[in-house]
Structure formats: C-alpha cells, structure tokens
Amino acid sequence: MIKLADIHAARGRIQDGIVHTPCKESQAFQDRIPCRLFWKFENLQRTGSFKDRGALNKLLQLTPEERQKGVVTASAGNHAQAVAFHASRLGIAATVVMPEFTPLIKVSNTRGYGADVIQMGATLSDGLREVERLAEEEGMVLVHAFDDETVMAGQGTIGLELLEQVPELDTVVVPIGGGGVISGIAVAVKTLKPSVRVIGVEAGAAASAKASREAGQIVAIESAETLADGIAVKRIGDLAFPHIEELVDDIVVVEEEEIARAVLLLLERERTVVEGAGAVPLAALLAGRVSVAEGERVAGILCGGNIDVNMISRIIERGLVGDGRMTHLVVKVRDRPGSLSFLTDLMAARGANVLDIHHRRGFADISVGDVEIVIQIETRGQDHVSEIIQALEAQGVAVEVDV
C-alpha cells in the first residue's frame, strides 16, 4: 500500500506542472444540504480533471530508456488527456486506447495534445487487453489509469491540499471508478487526520467497488452505459481494493437521473461545469445517501469537467422539463381560423413563452374537423403548468401533458 511519504514525494515532484485547485465553501445548496459544504474544483486542472496529478507523477519517474520507447494507456478520456498533454510537454510519444463511445470532446482533446488514439470496445476494461499487448510487443510503458501506486500517490496530493484548505474537515465525498483517487485521498487524510470520514460514490450502472466490498473480494460486473463515463469500469483495481477496504468508511450508489440533476444544479447554482463523474458527490448528498449533520464540514471532489456540449444541452432540457420550466402540451381544438391565436393569446396572458408549435391532423386520434396541436412552452414551474392547463380546460379545451 502507498504511504503518506509517497504522496509528499509526489507533491514535490508535480507541483510545478499541475494546478493547485481552489476549495471553496458553497452557499448554493444551503437550502438542500444541512452541512457546511466545500467543493474541491479539480475540474479546473489543465486538462480538466484530477488525472493530471497521477499521470504527471508517473511520467516524471520514467527512465531515459522508457521515455524513448513511449507510453501507452487505456482511458475513457480524462486520464487519456492528462497522459497525452504531459507526455507531449516532456517529449514522450503516447498511444491511448479509448472506448468507442467516448465523448467527442475527450477524443478530440486527446488527439489535439499529440497522442495516437485507438478507439475500441464499449468500456475502459475492454481496451486494457490491447494496451497490454502494445506494452508487451512494442515495449511501451503502461501508464495505468488507476491501478498503479505511482499514479495513486499523485492523486493523493488532493488529500494534502484538502486538509490545508479545510483544516477542520469532517467528511470527504469522492467519486469511485477504478479506485485510484479515493485510495490516494484516503491515505493522505486518514494518516494526517484519522477522524475524517471518507465516503465513495459510484454510478449505479457501474458499481464495482460496492459489489466487491459486499463480496469481500474483487468482482467484475457487467457495467451499463452511464452519464458518469469517467468512472464506468467493470472492475476496480487490484491495488486500490485493499486501500478501499481499510480506509474508506462507506460506499454509496447514485442513479442516472440523480447524476443528470446534479450536473444541471452545479451549472445553474454553482456556475461550474462538471461531467457526470464529477457530479456524483452532489448527487449522493442531495439524495441523502451520505448522512451529514448541521455544521459538519464536508468536502466534495468535483473530479472533472470534460463533458460534451451536446450532452449538456440534453441534460439542461431534461432538467427544465423535470422542473416544469419547459413542457409540451397536447391540445385538441376545432380546425378553423382563430384557434391557434386563441391558444397563444391565452399562453401570453398567463406569462408562458411559446417556443414551438406543431399541428397534427392525419396521424392524430381526432375527428376530421379537429386539429391536435403540440405546444412547447417555457414556464415558471409545475404550479405554473397546472395553472395554464386549468385555464385551457375552463375554456373547454381538451389538454394533456406530452411525456
């Protein structure tokens, strides 16, 4: 297992090549979470995630001969970008194997940093076999995304910073994928302040650490597609598992809708962009999976911000619908002049903004003299939607919410 000395050594090694990220107390969720909440903004690292720390620590310890042969890794995106960026800075050739459905921004950024990218398989675990082949046959140095003590020590520098920034820290909530970052953080904080609770959070679609803890041994799972692609692994690391078993107090799981909601709330309330993996600490706190007391000092690790813009758009739209701030109403009216004007006037009178209108005649279950109109409107919330529906029904209009 790694030691505190390994983490201190890593800090001295990488301090000029990474961002000393802020850890700020949040005022945005006081109405939802009773504790004093602090965010560690690892999404502000140079390549957008905490992976800069471990990747750089590994690369800086390569021998001249190893640098000459180049490095290879498998990554869902964040580790890939970190390896590509820092390898390029150090003049080291890098090859990265990424899952086929990795978000475009992560693939393009990795290539942009100068790495040779190979896309194959559905998950991170699928690419590891190709990485092992390249390492064996071509002599490249494997830079594992999480199951490497040098990488884990680099990630552990987050823990050192946390205790300096929040000296009275009570609890830290950390995303779990392969287990590297939570292992490093746990070693740092538990060694320096054993009273700190370390809580891990996994996506329900890829909860390998929780399954392994329940089984008492490492188990592989059939992971499903998840918004938290950065922590979607089928199996936690062999080196990470004993650290987790000894030092992590609890592991909780969050579901896809909870993750999406957390991404939106961090964007809207905290004014910060995070990916699905980075949002799981907030998702767990909002869902009550992590018990916290009033006044307790809790830090959440916003581990990464590399999210595809199209995905952000879908999350925003879905969140607006869930809040009732955007909705589709299906109304049936007589198919004659003035019917549409009547509807839009009613919407305007009640403060709704009409975004889109679509008429359905031939494909709707209506009489020949009627028309079905689908109206997308922007509203203030669920109560406002109910008010508009009641106003339409009072005028004899058949209406329902299109879900």
LODO-283001 format. One record per residue (C-alpha): chain; residue number from 1; z negated, y negated, x. Coordinates in pm, whole numbers, plus 50000, padded with zeros to 5 digits. Layout:
LODO-283001
+--------+-----+-------+-------+-------+
! chaine ! num !     w !     v !     u !
+--------+-----+-------+-------+-------+
!      A ! NUM !     Z !     Y !     X !
...
+--------+-----+-------+-------+-------+
end
This chain:
LODO-283001
+--------+-----+-------+-------+-------+
! chaine ! num !     w !     v !     u !
+--------+-----+-------+-------+-------+
!      A !   1 ! 50000 ! 50000 ! 50000 !
!      A !   2 ! 50063 ! 49643 ! 50110 !
!      A !   3 ! 49771 ! 49431 ! 50227 !
!      A !   4 ! 49680 ! 49065 ! 50199 !
!      A !   5 ! 49772 ! 49024 ! 50567 !
!      A !   6 ! 50128 ! 49136 ! 50488 !
!      A !   7 ! 50156 ! 48868 ! 50222 !
!      A !   8 ! 50016 ! 48596 ! 50450 !
!      A !   9 ! 50265 ! 48702 ! 50719 !
!      A !  10 ! 50547 ! 48688 ! 50467 !
!      A !  11 ! 50444 ! 48339 ! 50364 !
!      A !  12 ! 50458 ! 48213 ! 50719 !
!      A !  13 ! 50797 ! 48375 ! 50764 !
!      A !  14 ! 50972 ! 48245 ! 50449 !
!      A !  15 ! 50802 ! 47911 ! 50382 !
!      A !  16 ! 51092 ! 47702 ! 50514 !
!      A !  17 ! 51351 ! 47896 ! 50313 !
!      A !  18 ! 51203 ! 47904 ! 49964 !
!      A !  19 ! 51076 ! 47653 ! 49708 !
!      A !  20 ! 50701 ! 47606 ! 49673 !
!      A !  21 ! 50732 ! 47609 ! 49295 !
!      A !  22 ! 50508 ! 47399 ! 49070 !
!      A !  23 ! 50238 ! 47548 ! 48850 !
!      A !  24 ! 50166 ! 47307 ! 48567 !
!      A !  25 ! 49932 ! 47319 ! 48272 !
!      A !  26 ! 50125 ! 47337 ! 47947 !
!      A !  27 ! 50049 ! 47117 ! 47650 !
!      A !  28 ! 50332 ! 47261 ! 47442 !
!      A !  29 ! 50159 ! 47566 ! 47292 !
!      A !  30 ! 49807 ! 47442 ! 47225 !
!      A !  31 ! 49866 ! 47493 ! 46852 !
!      A !  32 ! 49963 ! 47857 ! 46905 !
!      A !  33 ! 49761 ! 47986 ! 47202 !
!      A !  34 ! 49387 ! 47902 ! 47244 !
!      A !  35 ! 49363 ! 47927 ! 47624 !
!      A !  36 ! 49447 ! 47675 ! 47894 !
!      A !  37 ! 49799 ! 47786 ! 47978 !
!      A !  38 ! 49970 ! 47728 ! 48313 !
!      A !  39 ! 50333 ! 47807 ! 48394 !
!      A !  40 ! 50445 ! 47909 ! 48741 !
!      A !  41 ! 50806 ! 47785 ! 48747 !
!      A !  42 ! 50980 ! 48047 ! 48958 !
!      A !  43 ! 51299 ! 47965 ! 48767 !
!      A !  44 ! 51316 ! 47661 ! 48999 !
!      A !  45 ! 51380 ! 47868 ! 49311 !
!      A !  46 ! 51710 ! 47801 ! 49489 !
!      A !  47 ! 51889 ! 48095 ! 49327 !
!      A !  48 ! 51697 ! 48068 ! 49001 !
!      A !  49 ! 51428 ! 48335 ! 49038 !
!      A !  50 ! 51133 ! 48463 ! 49241 !
!      A !  51 ! 51366 ! 48711 ! 49412 !
!      A !  52 ! 51433 ! 48457 ! 49688 !
!      A !  53 ! 51090 ! 48536 ! 49832 !
!      A !  54 ! 51122 ! 48911 ! 49879 !
!      A !  55 ! 51489 ! 48910 ! 49978 !
!      A !  56 ! 51436 ! 48648 ! 50248 !
!      A !  57 ! 51128 ! 48825 ! 50384 !
!      A !  58 ! 51332 ! 49143 ! 50423 !
!      A !  59 ! 51638 ! 48978 ! 50578 !
!      A !  60 ! 51435 ! 48784 ! 50832 !
!      A !  61 ! 51293 ! 49109 ! 50971 !
!      A !  62 ! 51626 ! 49281 ! 51036 !
!      A !  63 ! 51712 ! 49359 ! 51397 !
!      A !  64 ! 52028 ! 49209 ! 51551 !
!      A !  65 ! 52194 ! 49551 ! 51518 !
!      A !  66 ! 52104 ! 49574 ! 51149 !
!      A !  67 ! 52234 ! 49224 ! 51084 !
!      A !  68 ! 52563 ! 49324 ! 51242 !
!      A !  69 ! 52602 ! 49623 ! 51009 !
!      A !  70 ! 52534 ! 49417 ! 50696 !
!      A !  71 ! 52318 ! 49481 ! 50392 !
!      A !  72 ! 52369 ! 49646 ! 50055 !
!      A !  73 ! 52169 ! 49631 ! 49733 !
!      A !  74 ! 52178 ! 49712 ! 49362 !
!      A !  75 ! 52070 ! 49438 ! 49126 !
!      A !  76 ! 52100 ! 49321 ! 48767 !
!      A !  77 ! 52159 ! 48974 ! 48902 !
!      A !  78 ! 51860 ! 48783 ! 49036 !
!      A !  79 ! 51796 ! 48995 ! 49345 !
!      A !  80 ! 52173 ! 49004 ! 49397 !
!      A !  81 ! 52194 ! 48626 ! 49410 !
!      A !  82 ! 51893 ! 48599 ! 49638 !
!      A !  83 ! 52031 ! 48855 ! 49885 !
!      A !  84 ! 52379 ! 48700 ! 49873 !
!      A !  85 ! 52255 ! 48345 ! 49926 !
!      A !  86 ! 52010 ! 48410 ! 50207 !
!      A !  87 ! 52235 ! 48666 ! 50379 !
!      A !  88 ! 52513 ! 48406 ! 50383 !
!      A !  89 ! 52276 ! 48148 ! 50535 !
!      A !  90 ! 52179 ! 48396 ! 50804 !
!      A !  91 ! 52535 ! 48511 ! 50876 !
!      A !  92 ! 52484 ! 48862 ! 50736 !
!      A !  93 ! 52753 ! 49040 ! 50532 !
!      A !  94 ! 52623 ! 49155 ! 50192 !
!      A !  95 ! 52752 ! 49405 ! 49936 !
!      A !  96 ! 52597 ! 49407 ! 49589 !
!      A !  97 ! 52632 ! 49672 ! 49318 !
!      A !  98 ! 52571 ! 49526 ! 48971 !
!      A !  99 ! 52573 ! 49681 ! 48620 !
!      A ! 100 ! 52897 ! 49644 ! 48428 !
!      A ! 101 ! 52742 ! 49424 ! 48160 !
!      A ! 102 ! 52555 ! 49187 ! 48390 !
!      A ! 103 ! 52567 ! 48830 ! 48251 !
!      A ! 104 ! 52872 ! 48648 ! 48387 !
!      A ! 105 ! 52669 ! 48367 ! 48543 !
!      A ! 106 ! 52486 ! 48615 ! 48767 !
!      A ! 107 ! 52806 ! 48789 ! 48876 !
!      A ! 108 ! 52993 ! 48465 ! 48948 !
!      A ! 109 ! 52698 ! 48314 ! 49134 !
!      A ! 110 ! 52659 ! 48625 ! 49349 !
!      A ! 111 ! 53027 ! 48616 ! 49444 !
!      A ! 112 ! 53002 ! 48241 ! 49497 !
!      A ! 113 ! 52727 ! 48296 ! 49754 !
!      A ! 114 ! 52968 ! 48514 ! 49952 !
!      A ! 115 ! 52873 ! 48871 ! 49861 !
!      A ! 116 ! 53115 ! 49154 ! 49791 !
!      A ! 117 ! 53034 ! 49255 ! 49431 !
!      A ! 118 ! 53092 ! 49602 ! 49285 !
!      A ! 119 ! 53026 ! 49640 ! 48911 !
!      A ! 120 ! 52949 ! 49988 ! 48785 !
!      A ! 121 ! 52713 ! 50170 ! 48547 !
!      A ! 122 ! 52516 ! 50047 ! 48249 !
!      A ! 123 ! 52183 ! 49976 ! 48422 !
!      A ! 124 ! 52038 ! 49890 ! 48760 !
!      A ! 125 ! 51939 ! 50252 ! 48817 !
!      A ! 126 ! 52300 ! 50367 ! 48777 !
!      A ! 127 ! 52408 ! 50162 ! 49078 !
!      A ! 128 ! 52141 ! 50289 ! 49313 !
!      A ! 129 ! 52337 ! 50606 ! 49391 !
!      A ! 130 ! 52635 ! 50401 ! 49509 !
!      A ! 131 ! 52405 ! 50183 ! 49719 !
!      A ! 132 ! 52251 ! 50490 ! 49881 !
!      A ! 133 ! 52600 ! 50624 ! 49957 !
!      A ! 134 ! 52707 ! 50299 ! 50122 !
!      A ! 135 ! 52386 ! 50284 ! 50324 !
!      A ! 136 ! 52430 ! 50641 ! 50446 !
!      A ! 137 ! 52805 ! 50649 ! 50506 !
!      A ! 138 ! 52865 ! 50295 ! 50636 !
!      A ! 139 ! 52530 ! 50227 ! 50799 !
!      A ! 140 ! 52444 ! 49925 ! 50585 !
!      A ! 141 ! 52078 ! 49831 ! 50549 !
!      A ! 142 ! 51944 ! 49887 ! 50199 !
!      A ! 143 ! 51759 ! 49585 ! 50061 !
!      A ! 144 ! 51589 ! 49736 ! 49757 !
!      A ! 145 ! 51525 ! 49504 ! 49466 !
!      A ! 146 ! 51162 ! 49611 ! 49428 !
!      A ! 147 ! 51070 ! 49942 ! 49593 !
!      A ! 148 ! 51021 ! 49807 ! 49944 !
!      A ! 149 ! 50689 ! 49691 ! 50085 !
!      A ! 150 ! 50851 ! 49404 ! 50274 !
!      A ! 151 ! 51011 ! 49279 ! 49954 !
!      A ! 152 ! 50686 ! 49328 ! 49762 !
!      A ! 153 ! 50494 ! 49128 ! 50023 !
!      A ! 154 ! 50741 ! 48844 ! 49985 !
!      A ! 155 ! 50692 ! 48839 ! 49608 !
!      A ! 156 ! 50316 ! 48844 ! 49664 !
!      A ! 157 ! 50332 ! 48493 ! 49806 !
!      A ! 158 ! 50342 ! 48377 ! 49442 !
!      A ! 159 ! 49984 ! 48501 ! 49411 !
!      A ! 160 ! 49869 ! 48295 ! 49710 !
!      A ! 161 ! 50024 ! 47982 ! 49563 !
!      A ! 162 ! 49876 ! 48051 ! 49220 !
!      A ! 163 ! 49519 ! 48061 ! 49347 !
!      A ! 164 ! 49573 ! 47738 ! 49540 !
!      A ! 165 ! 49724 ! 47565 ! 49238 !
!      A ! 166 ! 49478 ! 47705 ! 48980 !
!      A ! 167 ! 49161 ! 47790 ! 49178 !
!      A ! 168 ! 48964 ! 47887 ! 48865 !
!      A ! 169 ! 49234 ! 48123 ! 48740 !
!      A ! 170 ! 49111 ! 48389 ! 48496 !
!      A ! 171 ! 49428 ! 48579 ! 48397 !
!      A ! 172 ! 49786 ! 48607 ! 48520 !
!      A ! 173 ! 50062 ! 48745 ! 48297 !
!      A ! 174 ! 50356 ! 48890 ! 48489 !
!      A ! 175 ! 50688 ! 49045 ! 48380 !
!      A ! 176 ! 50739 ! 49406 ! 48492 !
!      A ! 177 ! 51074 ! 49557 ! 48579 !
!      A ! 178 ! 51062 ! 49777 ! 48885 !
!      A ! 179 ! 50710 ! 49660 ! 48958 !
!      A ! 180 ! 50760 ! 49473 ! 49285 !
!      A ! 181 ! 50649 ! 49126 ! 49182 !
!      A ! 182 ! 50344 ! 49235 ! 48985 !
!      A ! 183 ! 50239 ! 49459 ! 49276 !
!      A ! 184 ! 50258 ! 49175 ! 49527 !
!      A ! 185 ! 50084 ! 48926 ! 49300 !
!      A ! 186 ! 49814 ! 49178 ! 49213 !
!      A ! 187 ! 49735 ! 49248 ! 49578 !
!      A ! 188 ! 49704 ! 48876 ! 49653 !
!      A ! 189 ! 49491 ! 48772 ! 49356 !
!      A ! 190 ! 49274 ! 49083 ! 49334 !
!      A ! 191 ! 49192 ! 49067 ! 49704 !
!      A ! 192 ! 49107 ! 48698 ! 49701 !
!      A ! 193 ! 48956 ! 48683 ! 49351 !
!      A ! 194 ! 48884 ! 49028 ! 49202 !
!      A ! 195 ! 48774 ! 48883 ! 48867 !
!      A ! 196 ! 49129 ! 48773 ! 48779 !
!      A ! 197 ! 49289 ! 48991 ! 48513 !
!      A ! 198 ! 49645 ! 49098 ! 48593 !
!      A ! 199 ! 49849 ! 49177 ! 48281 !
!      A ! 200 ! 50201 ! 49317 ! 48296 !
!      A ! 201 ! 50463 ! 49268 ! 48024 !
!      A ! 202 ! 50766 ! 49488 ! 47965 !
!      A ! 203 ! 51056 ! 49477 ! 47722 !
!      A ! 204 ! 51018 ! 49747 ! 47459 !
!      A ! 205 ! 51370 ! 49867 ! 47535 !
!      A ! 206 ! 51277 ! 49940 ! 47898 !
!      A ! 207 ! 50903 ! 50014 ! 47909 !
!      A ! 208 ! 50897 ! 50247 ! 48208 !
!      A ! 209 ! 50571 ! 50120 ! 48359 !
!      A ! 210 ! 50375 ! 50166 ! 48037 !
!      A ! 211 ! 50523 ! 50514 ! 47990 !
!      A ! 212 ! 50431 ! 50602 ! 48347 !
!      A ! 213 ! 50075 ! 50476 ! 48309 !
!      A ! 214 ! 50030 ! 50676 ! 47990 !
!      A ! 215 ! 50167 ! 50989 ! 48160 !
!      A ! 216 ! 49965 ! 50938 ! 48477 !
!      A ! 217 ! 50280 ! 50973 ! 48685 !
!      A ! 218 ! 50618 ! 50806 ! 48723 !
!      A ! 219 ! 50850 ! 50891 ! 48438 !
!      A ! 220 ! 51211 ! 50789 ! 48384 !
!      A ! 221 ! 51306 ! 50653 ! 48043 !
!      A ! 222 ! 51631 ! 50608 ! 47858 !
!      A ! 223 ! 51638 ! 50231 ! 47859 !
!      A ! 224 ! 51838 ! 50046 ! 47597 !
!      A ! 225 ! 52023 ! 49717 ! 47619 !
!      A ! 226 ! 51782 ! 49425 ! 47623 !
!      A ! 227 ! 51789 ! 49048 ! 47640 !
!      A ! 228 ! 51547 ! 49084 ! 47932 !
!      A ! 229 ! 51817 ! 49233 ! 48155 !
!      A ! 230 ! 51633 ! 49125 ! 48469 !
!      A ! 231 ! 51355 ! 49378 ! 48401 !
!      A ! 232 ! 51568 ! 49654 ! 48246 !
!      A ! 233 ! 51504 ! 49951 ! 48473 !
!      A ! 234 ! 51480 ! 50318 ! 48383 !
!      A ! 235 ! 51208 ! 50391 ! 48639 !
!      A ! 236 ! 50951 ! 50183 ! 48819 !
!      A ! 237 ! 50930 ! 50203 ! 49196 !
!      A ! 238 ! 50754 ! 50481 ! 49383 !
!      A ! 239 ! 50578 ! 50223 ! 49600 !
!      A ! 240 ! 50497 ! 49995 ! 49309 !
!      A ! 241 ! 50334 ! 50260 ! 49090 !
!      A ! 242 ! 50012 ! 50308 ! 49293 !
!      A ! 243 ! 49968 ! 49930 ! 49317 !
!      A ! 244 ! 50004 ! 49901 ! 48941 !
!      A ! 245 ! 49768 ! 50190 ! 48873 !
!      A ! 246 ! 49496 ! 50049 ! 49098 !
!      A ! 247 ! 49527 ! 49674 ! 49040 !
!      A ! 248 ! 49693 ! 49597 ! 48705 !
!      A ! 249 ! 49444 ! 49571 ! 48420 !
!      A ! 250 ! 49682 ! 49626 ! 48130 !
!      A ! 251 ! 50050 ! 49664 ! 48043 !
!      A ! 252 ! 50185 ! 49538 ! 47711 !
!      A ! 253 ! 50526 ! 49554 ! 47547 !
!      A ! 254 ! 50729 ! 49292 ! 47358 !
!      A ! 255 ! 51034 ! 49338 ! 47138 !
!      A ! 256 ! 51375 ! 49171 ! 47138 !
!      A ! 257 ! 51314 ! 48921 ! 46859 !
!      A ! 258 ! 50991 ! 48813 ! 47028 !
!      A ! 259 ! 51171 ! 48761 ! 47358 !
!      A ! 260 ! 51451 ! 48559 ! 47197 !
!      A ! 261 ! 51197 ! 48344 ! 47016 !
!      A ! 262 ! 51011 ! 48278 ! 47341 !
!      A ! 263 ! 51331 ! 48174 ! 47521 !
!      A ! 264 ! 51401 ! 47923 ! 47243 !
!      A ! 265 ! 51047 ! 47786 ! 47237 !
!      A ! 266 ! 51040 ! 47735 ! 47613 !
!      A ! 267 ! 51368 ! 47548 ! 47588 !
!      A ! 268 ! 51261 ! 47339 ! 47290 !
!      A ! 269 ! 50894 ! 47274 ! 47365 !
!      A ! 270 ! 50860 ! 47312 ! 47741 !
!      A ! 271 ! 51206 ! 47172 ! 47822 !
!      A ! 272 ! 51274 ! 47457 ! 48063 !
!      A ! 273 ! 51548 ! 47719 ! 48072 !
!      A ! 274 ! 51439 ! 48078 ! 48129 !
!      A ! 275 ! 51613 ! 48412 ! 48095 !
!      A ! 276 ! 51481 ! 48692 ! 47877 !
!      A ! 277 ! 51272 ! 48844 ! 48157 !
!      A ! 278 ! 51115 ! 48507 ! 48229 !
!      A ! 279 ! 51014 ! 48459 ! 47866 !
!      A ! 280 ! 50818 ! 48783 ! 47820 !
!      A ! 281 ! 50479 ! 48633 ! 47922 !
!      A ! 282 ! 50508 ! 48375 ! 47642 !
!      A ! 283 ! 50635 ! 48641 ! 47400 !
!      A ! 284 ! 50328 ! 48854 ! 47472 !
!      A ! 285 ! 50086 ! 48563 ! 47434 !
!      A ! 286 ! 50241 ! 48445 ! 47107 !
!      A ! 287 ! 50237 ! 48797 ! 46965 !
!      A ! 288 ! 49870 ! 48839 ! 47052 !
!      A ! 289 ! 49936 ! 49134 ! 47284 !
!      A ! 290 ! 49728 ! 48962 ! 47552 !
!      A ! 291 ! 49382 ! 48868 ! 47431 !
!      A ! 292 ! 49277 ! 48526 ! 47556 !
!      A ! 293 ! 48972 ! 48311 ! 47487 !
!      A ! 294 ! 48943 ! 47940 ! 47428 !
!      A ! 295 ! 48926 ! 47760 ! 47760 !
!      A ! 296 ! 49037 ! 48066 ! 47960 !
!      A ! 297 ! 49275 ! 47971 ! 48240 !
!      A ! 298 ! 49589 ! 48182 ! 48202 !
!      A ! 299 ! 49899 ! 48161 ! 48421 !
!      A ! 300 ! 50235 ! 48298 ! 48311 !
!      A ! 301 ! 50513 ! 48369 ! 48560 !
!      A ! 302 ! 50845 ! 48223 ! 48444 !
!      A ! 303 ! 51021 ! 48458 ! 48681 !
!      A ! 304 ! 51382 ! 48349 ! 48636 !
!      A ! 305 ! 51622 ! 48109 ! 48469 !
!      A ! 306 ! 51960 ! 48275 ! 48515 !
!      A ! 307 ! 52071 ! 48310 ! 48156 !
!      A ! 308 ! 52428 ! 48298 ! 48032 !
!      A ! 309 ! 52510 ! 47978 ! 47841 !
!      A ! 310 ! 52673 ! 48178 ! 47562 !
!      A ! 311 ! 52353 ! 48379 ! 47524 !
!      A ! 312 ! 52150 ! 48058 ! 47500 !
!      A ! 313 ! 52382 ! 47942 ! 47223 !
!      A ! 314 ! 52331 ! 48265 ! 47027 !
!      A ! 315 ! 51954 ! 48250 ! 47076 !
!      A ! 316 ! 51941 ! 47889 ! 46956 !
!      A ! 317 ! 52149 ! 47966 ! 46648 !
!      A ! 318 ! 51943 ! 48274 ! 46564 !
!      A ! 319 ! 51621 ! 48083 ! 46613 !
!      A ! 320 ! 51735 ! 47799 ! 46389 !
!      A ! 321 ! 51821 ! 48050 ! 46119 !
!      A ! 322 ! 51485 ! 48221 ! 46158 !
!      A ! 323 ! 51304 ! 47887 ! 46121 !
!      A ! 324 ! 51511 ! 47789 ! 45819 !
!      A ! 325 ! 51658 ! 47495 ! 46010 !
!      A ! 326 ! 52004 ! 47638 ! 45961 !
!      A ! 327 ! 52111 ! 47862 ! 45676 !
!      A ! 328 ! 52413 ! 47997 ! 45488 !
!      A ! 329 ! 52406 ! 47963 ! 45111 !
!      A ! 330 ! 52648 ! 48151 ! 44887 !
!      A ! 331 ! 52712 ! 47971 ! 44559 !
!      A ! 332 ! 52936 ! 48052 ! 44263 !
!      A ! 333 ! 53089 ! 47765 ! 44069 !
!      A ! 334 ! 53386 ! 47705 ! 43844 !
!      A ! 335 ! 53713 ! 47681 ! 44041 !
!      A ! 336 ! 53812 ! 47331 ! 43939 !
!      A ! 337 ! 53830 ! 46979 ! 44084 !
!      A ! 338 ! 53493 ! 46822 ! 44149 !
!      A ! 339 ! 53293 ! 47142 ! 44202 !
!      A ! 340 ! 53281 ! 47106 ! 44580 !
!      A ! 341 ! 53200 ! 46735 ! 44555 !
!      A ! 342 ! 52911 ! 46819 ! 44322 !
!      A ! 343 ! 52767 ! 47063 ! 44577 !
!      A ! 344 ! 52797 ! 46834 ! 44879 !
!      A ! 345 ! 52653 ! 46539 ! 44686 !
!      A ! 346 ! 52353 ! 46749 ! 44588 !
!      A ! 347 ! 52302 ! 46857 ! 44951 !
!      A ! 348 ! 52325 ! 46500 ! 45075 !
!      A ! 349 ! 52081 ! 46374 ! 44812 !
!      A ! 350 ! 51822 ! 46620 ! 44937 !
!      A ! 351 ! 51870 ! 46548 ! 45307 !
!      A ! 352 ! 52066 ! 46858 ! 45409 !
!      A ! 353 ! 52352 ! 46826 ! 45654 !
!      A ! 354 ! 52661 ! 47033 ! 45571 !
!      A ! 355 ! 52800 ! 47199 ! 45886 !
!      A ! 356 ! 53069 ! 47428 ! 45747 !
!      A ! 357 ! 53224 ! 47529 ! 45415 !
!      A ! 358 ! 53431 ! 47838 ! 45334 !
!      A ! 359 ! 53591 ! 47933 ! 45000 !
!      A ! 360 ! 53623 ! 48297 ! 44893 !
!      A ! 361 ! 53836 ! 48392 ! 44598 !
!      A ! 362 ! 54030 ! 48717 ! 44633 !
!      A ! 363 ! 53758 ! 48902 ! 44828 !
!      A ! 364 ! 53456 ! 48790 ! 44624 !
!      A ! 365 ! 53297 ! 48972 ! 44332 !
!      A ! 366 ! 53357 ! 48690 ! 44085 !
!      A ! 367 ! 53559 ! 48617 ! 43775 !
!      A ! 368 ! 53910 ! 48477 ! 43802 !
!      A ! 369 ! 53800 ! 48128 ! 43700 !
!      A ! 370 ! 53523 ! 48105 ! 43959 !
!      A ! 371 ! 53510 ! 48047 ! 44332 !
!      A ! 372 ! 53248 ! 48165 ! 44579 !
!      A ! 373 ! 53160 ! 47903 ! 44839 !
!      A ! 374 ! 52970 ! 47978 ! 45159 !
!      A ! 375 ! 52799 ! 47664 ! 45288 !
!      A ! 376 ! 52633 ! 47640 ! 45628 !
!      A ! 377 ! 52369 ! 47369 ! 45620 !
!      A ! 378 ! 52121 ! 47214 ! 45859 !
!      A ! 379 ! 51774 ! 47173 ! 45708 !
!      A ! 380 ! 51415 ! 47090 ! 45798 !
!      A ! 381 ! 51273 ! 47438 ! 45747 !
!      A ! 382 ! 51214 ! 47716 ! 45496 !
!      A ! 383 ! 51047 ! 47487 ! 45242 !
!      A ! 384 ! 51347 ! 47257 ! 45252 !
!      A ! 385 ! 51582 ! 47552 ! 45194 !
!      A ! 386 ! 51375 ! 47658 ! 44893 !
!      A ! 387 ! 51388 ! 47305 ! 44756 !
!      A ! 388 ! 51768 ! 47299 ! 44776 !
!      A ! 389 ! 51801 ! 47641 ! 44615 !
!      A ! 390 ! 51575 ! 47532 ! 44327 !
!      A ! 391 ! 51781 ! 47215 ! 44279 !
!      A ! 392 ! 52104 ! 47418 ! 44260 !
!      A ! 393 ! 51957 ! 47668 ! 44018 !
!      A ! 394 ! 51829 ! 47385 ! 43799 !
!      A ! 395 ! 52194 ! 47278 ! 43764 !
!      A ! 396 ! 52293 ! 47630 ! 43654 !
!      A ! 397 ! 52449 ! 47726 ! 43988 !
!      A ! 398 ! 52416 ! 48089 ! 44100 !
!      A ! 399 ! 52297 ! 48081 ! 44463 !
!      A ! 400 ! 52166 ! 48319 ! 44726 !
!      A ! 401 ! 52094 ! 48309 ! 45097 !
!      A ! 402 ! 52363 ! 48482 ! 45303 !
!      A ! 403 ! 52187 ! 48701 ! 45560 !
+--------+-----+-------+-------+-------+
end
